[in-house]
Amino acid sequence: MLQVLLEESGNYITVSTDSDRYRFHAIWLRDNAPDAETRSAHNGQRLLTLNDIPRDTHVSEAVVHEEQLRVTFQPENKTVDFPASWLISHAYDSIKSVKPGWISADLTIWNAADTAQLPAADFNACLSNPVQLRQWLAGLARYGFARLKNGQVEDGALYGVVDLFGYIRETNYGRHFEVRTEVNPDNLAFTGLALQAHTDNPYRDPVPTLQVLYCLESSAQGGDSIVVDGFAVARRLQNENPAWFDILAGYCANFEYTGSGGVSLKARKPMIELAPDGELIAVRFNNRSAAAFTDIPFDKMGLYYEAYRRMGELAEDNSMAVSFKMQPGECFIVDNTRVLHARSGYSGAGTRWLQGCYADKDSLLSTLRLLNEHSEVV
Ligand code: FE2
């Protein structure tokens, strides 16, 4: 049964259900009031600034009224109804994990042993069936990686993949870029050499958050695609030695790229990025575009290099890597803030032609939320 208790000063209320209790501050409640004067009924945007709300806001009365909390604020003498379900789903009065490097429950980390559970879908099924699309996008969001098969084998077919959920992010490499052997390459990705597992473009700020790699030709020996969950690497690094994890999270590296005409890209970011509350939110790892590190104290540089080396070893560890050979018409997408990609070397016999492009996770997650909401209605 829902109950509410008003604290004497009116600074907070306590909402109790049969199993839980949650405290809510008066100023938090007033700021989040759902009434039409506070929130636009049209688009849900807040119509007030905090400066419009009195500093001495407190609650003078709080009662349960038909699955709603009816709260009266002073000195405005304003009464607002809060749906109890909304309050409980937005409760903040609980003990949360404080261990640095905690990972959202929305994500599942993986390694080579989990290959079979990684998402793969048929392009035409995703195009024509919102349920299939929702499952595939949900897998991509959860694992930071997904394959898509049986697409068109034609120049620019990768745009159709991004059209499933969002928008291309154009860069100095163009709306898309070619990945195949070139004479006098500007960038090592465009040769036949093996590439160490990496995230793309850490020299950008913000970094592109999704990458699509789409196969158009695949008759060369080798050239297998390899992906590694960078969050699993970070977790393993932390388990082996917390000091390694802490130092890569605690200091910024430098990344830069000036290889082709007309760009001078630089970013100062950590290889392991945590939110202020310790949540693991990104990894950046790219030996080719790492610049001289200048922001690690002298007496910690040795430890930093130990940690950096070990992170690279773990990213190369076969037990962490999922590898596969793409056929023409296949592609994969990685969350470039999380999943590293690599390529085994390939020979000059035959051809390997991929096209790649960037997109961003915000549109992916937005499309997924809308599909989820729709599926709940249906
Ligand atoms: Fe890459």
Residues whose N, C-alpha, C, O or C-beta is under 5 A from the ligand:
A	BS01	FE2	D200
